[in-house]
Amino acid sequence: MMISTKGRYALRLMLDLAMCGEEGFVPLKDIAERQEISIKYLEQIVSVLSRAGFVRSVRGTGGGYMLAKKPEDYTVGMILRLTEGSLAPVSCLETEENTCPRANDCMTLGVWEKLYTAINSVVDNITLADIIEENKSSDMYCI
């Protein structure tokens, strides 16, 4: 399983808002510059985040985006599932019920289930606040 550019950029966008949005709404142009991501691509991503209620927006002067909740309320898993869909390593685990006709005879199913459990355990237990705290010495700053 590989996380797409969309998922990685969504996480970066949300982290940027968590770090720089405490004072108010952040223009997407500023995020694009700081993160070195095309504003057009960020517009697509922020649209998905906005529809899901992860971010709020205001148009016009002083407008931009901000998190709808506190950074500790967003896990990496929430953001990745929104932008990536399932994080299952194999297709037979993408739905709650495994409908694969080989499920009862599959010798590798246990491996994929353990991997999926491990992935979920990691991404569901790391918040935006955790990432920020872990990287406090980073040279990323907000103007």
Secondary structure, 3 states (H helix, E strand, C coil): CCCCHHHHHHHHHHHHHHHHCCCCCECHHHHHHHHCCCHHHHHHHHHHHHHCCCEEEECCCCCEEEECCCHHHCEHHHHHHHHHCCCCCCHHHCCCCCCCCCCCCCCCHHHHHHHHHHHHHHHCCCEHHHHHHHCCCCCCCCC
